[in-house]
Amino acid sequence: MPVPVPRQRAIPAAESGQAQPVSHGGGPSAAQAPHKEATVEKDNRNTTHTNSANLTLLLIEDDPGGSPIVPELLDSADKPIRIRTARNLTEAERLLTDDVHCILLDLALPAPGRSGAGGDDELAVLKHVLELAPRHAVLALTASGDAERGAEAVRVGAQDYLFRDELDGRLLSRAIRYAVERKRSDTAERRLAEGKLRAQENARLERGLLPTPLLEGSSLRFAARYRPGRSRALLGGDFYDTVRTPDGTVHAMIGDVCGHGPDEAALGVELRIAWRALTLAGLCGDELLKTLQQVLEHERADDEIFATLCTVDIAPDGRRAGLCLAGHPSPLLARPGRPAQLLPYDNNGPALGLLPGARWPRMQVELGAEWSLMLYTDGLIEGRVGEAGERLGQDGMVEMVRRQLAQGLRGEELLRAAVNEVRELNGGELTDDVAVVLLDREP
C-alpha cells in the first residue's frame, strides 16, 4: 500500500529493492538520482547511539505503482535518515542488513502464502517480520480508523504504531528515533534480566556443589571458610571435604587445582566427590591418592593441569592422625600451652597429575588430648605484605594465627579473622582462591 504524502518529494538517498526506475509527480526517481553508498559502521547494539551514525529505515509495503514516497526524514542531529524499500518479505530479508536500524511495516501487506490481506490472523505479517528481525525496532503502519489493530501490534512486539493518513516527516522521524532507542532499552533490560537469572542459577548450582561434612557421631568440631578468587563466583579451584567412616575415623582433605576458571572449579568438585566416594569405600593414603591421580588425568582438559592435596585421617580416639601431602602446604597444629606449629612435611609427595607412578607416604602424627588442626590452601599464604610486596608465607601465617589464638579466637571466628587479616595485609581482594578447614578436639 502506498503512503499518501506530498507527491512532489522523492525518496532521499533511497536504497530500493526494485529493479525498475519509477518517477512520481515530476520529481526525480530514486533510480534517476545519483546513487551514493554511504559508509555505515556495523551496528553495535550494545554501545552505538542513534546519533553516532545516520539512521537507516527499511520500509516494507506493496505499492503496485512503484517505489513509495515518504517525507524527507531527519534524525536528531539533522542528518538525513536513509530509506530502503521492499515490496514483500523476500525483498525485505535481502535488504535487512546490520546497518538497518528500524523497520516501517504496512500491516495491510499480505501475509506469506496468502493472496490478500487479513485472514484468520491479521497480524501474521508482523509476526513474520518480528521472527525475521528479532533485534530490529519495528514500527507498524495502519489506517487511522484501526487504532485497535495498531495497539495489538504493539502488544505483539512492535515498538509503536502510526496512522497512514496522518504521517508527516517530523512525526515519522521522531517515531523512528523513539522506536530505535526503545528497542535498545528493551534489549538491554532483557539481557540484564537474563544475566541476573544466569547468575542466580550459577549461585544455586555452586552452593549445591559445596560440601556438607559427614561427621555424625564424632565429637570433633568443624569449621570452614571459602573465598573464590574469581569475581562474582562462589566456587573456585580450591576444594575440601570431611567425612566420618563407620569405624569412627574422621577423614579430612583440602586441595587446589591450578588455575582459577570455571573448568578448574568443576575439576575440583569432581576430585572432591571422588575422594569422598573412595574414602567411604575404605581407601586411604597412597592407594587413595593414586586413584585420584587417575581421575585427574582422565578429567583434566590439558596435560599441564595438576592439583595439590592434603589428606588427614584422625583415629577414633582423636589422639593421632595419618597425614599425606601431595605438593600441598602442611597443616597447622595448635595445642594448649604450646605455640602453634606446622606438621612435618619432609615426606611431601608430588602434586597429582605431575608424575606417573608417583607415591605418597603416609606419616603418623601425634595430636594429643586437646588440639586444633587447620588445613588451608596456598591462597592464605601467598598474599602480599608491606610496601615491599613480599609474600606472607607459612611463617607469617603461623605468627598471625598464634597471635589470634592468644586473643582467644576459636572456630569460625578464628577463620574469619585469619582470612580478613590476610586480605587487609594484601591491600585488597586476594587474586587466588582461599579455602581453610578447622577441626577442634576438646577433652
C-alpha positions in Angstrom: 0.0 0.0 0.0 1.4 3.5 -0.8 1.9 6.1 1.8 -0.2 9.2 0.9 2.1 12.1 1.3 3.1 15.1 -0.9 3.8 13.6 -4.4 6.5 16.0 -5.4 9.0 14.7 -2.9 11.1 11.6 -3.8 12.9 9.2 -1.6 16.1 10.9 -0.3 19.1 8.7 -0.9 16.7 5.8 -1.4 18.0 2.2 -1.5 15.2 0.3 -3.2 14.7 -3.4 -3.7 13.0 -2.6 -7.1 14.7 -3.1 -10.4 12.6 -0.6 -12.4 13.0 3.2 -12.1 9.8 4.9 -11.2 9.1 8.7 -11.4 6.4 10.4 -9.3 4.8 13.8 -10.0 7.8 15.2 -12.0 10.2 14.6 -9.2 13.4 12.6 -9.9 13.1 8.9 -9.1 15.5 7.0 -6.9 17.0 5.4 -10.0 17.4 8.7 -11.8 19.2 10.3 -8.8 23.0 9.7 -8.5 23.4 6.7 -6.2 25.6 7.3 -3.2 26.5 4.4 -1.0 27.0 5.9 2.5 29.7 4.5 4.7 28.0 2.9 7.7 29.7 1.3 10.6 28.3 -2.1 11.6 25.7 -1.6 14.2 26.9 -2.4 17.7 23.6 -2.8 19.6 25.3 -2.6 23.0 27.1 0.7 22.6 26.1 2.5 19.4 23.8 5.6 20.0 21.4 6.7 17.3 23.3 10.0 16.9 26.6 8.3 16.2 25.7 7.4 12.6 23.0 8.0 10.0 19.8 6.0 10.7 18.6 3.6 8.1 14.9 2.8 7.7 13.6 -0.3 5.9 10.1 0.4 4.5 8.0 -2.8 3.7 4.8 -2.2 1.7 3.4 -3.4 -1.6 2.7 -0.2 -3.6 1.8 -1.6 -7.1 2.6 1.8 -8.7 6.3 1.7 -7.9 8.6 2.8 -5.1 6.8 4.5 -2.3 7.4 8.2 -1.4 7.9 9.2 2.2 8.6 12.6 3.6 12.1 13.8 4.0 13.3 12.4 7.2 16.0 13.8 9.5 17.4 12.4 12.7 18.1 14.4 15.9 21.3 15.7 14.5 19.6 16.9 11.3 21.2 14.1 9.3 19.1 12.5 6.6 17.6 9.2 7.5 18.3 6.7 4.7 15.5 4.7 3.3 15.3 1.3 1.8 12.1 -0.1 0.3 10.9 -3.7 -0.1 7.5 -4.8 -1.7 7.5 -8.1 0.1 9.1 -10.1 2.8 11.5 -11.8 0.4 13.0 -8.5 -0.6 12.9 -7.3 3.0 15.0 -10.3 4.1 17.6 -9.4 1.4 17.8 -5.8 2.4 17.8 -6.4 6.2 21.5 -5.9 6.8 23.2 -4.9 10.1 23.1 -1.2 9.3 19.3 -1.1 9.3 18.0 0.5 12.5 14.3 0.4 12.1 11.5 -1.3 10.0 8.4 0.5 9.0 5.8 -2.2 8.1 2.5 -1.7 6.4 0.1 -4.0 8.3 -2.0 -4.3 5.1 0.8 -6.2 3.4 -0.4 -9.7 2.6 0.9 -12.4 4.9 3.3 -15.0 3.5 1.4 -17.6 1.4 -1.8 -15.6 1.2 -3.3 -13.8 -1.8 -4.7 -10.9 0.2 -4.5 -9.1 3.5 -6.4 -10.1 6.6 -7.3 -13.7 7.1 -7.5 -15.6 10.4 -4.6 -13.7 11.8 -4.5 -10.0 10.8 -1.0 -9.6 12.4 0.6 -12.6 10.7 2.8 -10.5 8.5 4.0 -8.5 11.6 4.8 -11.8 13.5 6.7 -13.0 10.5 8.8 -9.7 10.4 9.5 -10.0 14.2 10.8 -13.5 13.7 12.8 -12.3 10.7 14.3 -9.3 12.6 14.2 -10.0 16.3 16.9 -7.4 17.1 15.5 -4.5 15.0 13.0 -1.9 16.0 9.6 -2.2 14.2 7.0 0.5 13.5 3.5 -0.7 12.4 1.6 1.4 9.8 -2.2 1.2 9.8 -5.3 3.1 8.9 -6.5 5.9 11.2 -9.7 4.1 11.9 -7.9 1.0 13.1 -6.2 2.1 16.4 -7.1 -1.2 18.0 -5.1 -3.1 15.4 -2.2 -0.8 16.0 -2.4 -1.3 19.7 -2.5 -5.1 19.2 0.6 -4.8 17.0 2.5 -3.1 20.0 1.3 -5.9 22.3 2.7 -8.5 19.8 6.1 -6.9 19.7 6.2 -3.6 17.6 7.7 -0.6 19.3 4.9 1.7 18.2 2.2 2.2 15.5 1.4 5.1 13.2 -1.6 6.1 11.2 -1.1 6.1 7.4 -3.0 9.2 6.6 -1.6 11.3 9.5 2.1 10.7 8.6 4.5 13.6 8.1 8.2 13.9 8.2 8.5 15.3 11.7 6.3 12.7 13.2 7.9 9.8 11.4 11.4 11.0 12.2 10.6 11.2 15.9 8.9 7.9 15.9 11.9 6.2 14.3 14.3 7.6 16.8 11.9 6.6 19.7 11.5 3.1 18.3 15.2 2.5 17.9 16.0 3.8 21.5 13.1 1.8 23.0 14.3 -1.4 21.2 17.8 -0.9 22.5 16.5 -0.2 26.0 14.3 -3.3 25.9 17.2 -5.4 24.6 19.5 -4.1 27.4 16.9 -4.7 30.0 16.2 -8.2 28.7 20.0 -9.0 28.7 20.3 -7.7 32.2 17.4 -9.8 33.4 18.9 -12.9 31.6 22.3 -12.2 33.2 20.8 -11.9 36.7 18.9 -15.2 36.1 22.0 -17.0 35.0 23.9 -15.6 38.0 21.2 -16.8 40.3 21.2 -20.3 38.7 25.0 -20.4 38.9 24.9 -19.4 42.5 22.4 -22.1 43.4 24.5 -24.6 41.5 27.7 -23.6 43.2 26.1 -23.6 46.6 24.9 -27.1 45.9 28.4 -28.2 45.0 30.0 -27.0 48.2 30.4 -29.9 50.6 28.3 -30.8 53.7 30.6 -32.5 56.2 29.5 -36.0 57.3 30.6 -36.0 60.9 27.6 -37.6 62.6 28.7 -39.4 65.8 32.0 -37.5 66.0 33.0 -35.3 68.9 35.2 -33.1 66.7 34.0 -29.6 65.8 34.2 -28.5 62.2 34.5 -25.0 60.7 35.4 -23.9 57.1 36.0 -20.6 55.3 35.9 -20.3 51.5 36.7 -17.3 49.2 37.0 -17.9 45.5 39.4 -15.7 43.5 37.1 -15.3 40.5 34.9 -12.2 40.6 31.2 -12.8 41.4 31.9 -16.6 41.8 31.0 -18.8 44.7 33.2 -21.7 43.7 36.9 -21.7 42.7 39.6 -24.3 42.0 40.1 -25.0 45.8 38.1 -27.8 47.3 37.7 -29.5 50.7 35.7 -32.2 52.5 35.3 -34.1 55.8 33.7 -37.4 56.4 33.5 -40.0 59.3 33.7 -43.6 58.3 31.8 -46.4 60.1 34.9 -47.4 62.2 34.9 -43.9 63.8 37.9 -42.5 61.8 37.4 -38.8 60.7 38.9 -38.1 57.3 39.6 -34.5 56.1 41.1 -33.2 53.0 41.8 -29.9 51.2 43.1 -29.4 47.7 43.8 -26.9 45.0 43.5 -27.3 41.2 46.0 -25.0 39.4 44.1 -22.1 37.7 41.0 -20.0 38.7 38.4 -20.5 36.0 35.1 -22.5 35.9 36.9 -25.5 34.4 39.2 -25.7 37.3 36.3 -25.3 39.7 34.5 -28.2 38.0 37.5 -30.4 38.2 37.9 -29.6 41.9 34.3 -30.7 42.5 35.0 -33.9 40.6 38.1 -34.6 42.7 36.2 -33.9 46.0 33.3 -36.2 45.1 35.8 -38.9 44.0 37.7 -38.5 47.3 34.5 -38.8 49.4 33.4 -41.9 47.5 36.8 -43.6 47.7 37.2 -42.8 51.4 33.8 -44.2 52.2 34.7 -47.3 50.2 37.7 -47.8 52.5 40.6 -46.4 50.6 43.2 -44.3 52.4 46.7 -42.9 52.0 48.8 -43.8 48.9 46.2 -46.0 47.4 43.5 -43.3 47.5 45.9 -40.7 46.0 46.9 -43.0 43.2 43.3 -43.4 42.3 42.6 -39.7 42.5 45.5 -39.1 40.1 43.9 -41.4 37.6 40.6 -39.4 37.9 42.5 -36.2 37.4 44.4 -37.5 34.3 41.1 -38.6 32.7 39.1 -35.5 33.6 41.5 -32.6 33.0 41.3 -30.6 29.8 45.0 -30.1 29.5 48.0 -32.3 30.4 49.6 -29.3 32.2 46.8 -29.2 34.8 47.7 -30.6 38.2 46.3 -30.4 41.7 47.8 -30.3 45.2 46.2 -32.2 48.0 46.4 -32.7 51.8 44.6 -35.6 53.5 44.3 -36.3 57.2 42.8 -39.4 58.8 42.2 -39.0 62.5 41.9 -42.1 64.7 38.7 -42.8 66.5 40.2 -41.8 69.8 41.2 -38.4 68.3 44.8 -38.5 69.7 46.7 -39.3 66.5 46.4 -39.0 62.7 47.8 -40.1 59.4 49.0 -37.3 57.0 49.5 -37.4 53.3 50.8 -34.4 51.3 50.7 -34.2 47.5 52.6 -31.0 46.8 50.4 -29.2 49.4 51.3 -27.0 52.4 51.4 -28.8 55.7 48.6 -28.3 58.2 49.0 -26.2 61.3 48.5 -27.8 64.7 47.7 -25.8 67.8 47.6 -27.2 71.3 47.2 -25.6 74.8 50.4 -24.4 76.3 52.4 -24.8 73.1 52.9 -22.5 70.2 51.1 -23.3 67.0 53.3 -25.1 64.5 53.3 -26.8 61.1 53.1 -30.6 61.0 56.1 -32.3 59.4 56.3 -32.1 55.6 59.6 -33.9 54.9 57.8 -36.7 53.0 55.7 -34.4 50.9 55.0 -36.2 47.6 54.4 -34.5 44.2 51.2 -32.8 43.2 48.6 -35.0 41.5 49.0 -35.2 37.7 52.7 -34.4 37.6 54.5 -37.7 37.8 53.0 -41.0 36.6 53.6 -43.8 39.1 54.3 -41.4 42.0 54.0 -42.4 45.6 52.7 -40.5 48.6 54.0 -41.7 52.0 51.6 -41.6 54.9 53.1 -40.0 58.1 51.9 -40.7 61.6 51.3 -37.6 63.7 50.6 -37.4 67.5 47.9 -34.9 68.2 47.3 -35.2 72.0 44.1 -34.8 74.0 43.2 -31.3 73.0 44.1 -29.6 69.8 43.1 -27.6 66.7 44.1 -28.6 63.3 43.9 -26.1 60.4 44.1 -27.2 56.8 44.5 -24.4 54.2 45.3 -23.7 50.5 48.1 -21.5 49.3 45.8 -18.6 48.8 46.1 -18.0 52.5 49.9 -17.6 52.4 50.6 -16.1 49.0 49.1 -12.7 49.7 51.4 -9.6 49.7 52.6 -7.9 52.9 54.0 -4.4 53.4 55.4 -1.9 50.9 58.0 -4.3 49.6 55.2 -6.7 48.4 56.7 -9.8 50.0 54.6 -12.9 50.4 53.1 -13.6 53.8 54.4 -17.2 53.6 53.9 -20.0 56.0 56.0 -18.4 58.7 53.9 -15.2 58.6 50.7 -17.2 58.7 51.9 -19.2 61.7 52.7 -16.0 63.6 49.4 -14.5 62.7 47.4 -17.5 63.9 49.4 -17.7 67.1 48.5 -14.1 67.8 44.8 -14.6 67.1 44.7 -17.8 69.3 46.3 -15.7 72.1 43.4 -13.3 71.7 41.0 -16.1 72.4 39.7 -16.6 68.8 38.4 -20.1 68.0 36.4 -21.9 65.3 34.6 -19.8 62.7 35.7 -16.6 64.4 39.3 -17.6 64.1 39.0 -18.5 60.4 37.1 -15.3 59.6 39.8 -13.2 61.3 42.6 -15.0 59.6 41.1 -14.6 56.1 40.2 -11.0 56.7 43.7 -10.1 58.0 45.4 -11.7 55.1 43.2 -9.7 52.8 44.0 -6.5 54.7 47.7 -7.2 54.6 47.4 -7.7 50.8 45.9 -4.3 50.5 42.7 -5.5 48.8 41.0 -8.6 47.5 43.1 -11.7 47.1 43.5 -12.9 43.5 43.9 -16.6 44.4 41.2 -18.9 45.8 41.3 -19.4 49.6 39.9 -22.4 51.5 40.5 -23.1 55.2 39.2 -26.0 57.3 39.5 -26.2 61.1 39.0 -29.3 63.2 38.9 -29.0 67.0 39.0 -31.6 69.7 38.3 -30.8 73.4 38.8 -33.3 76.2 
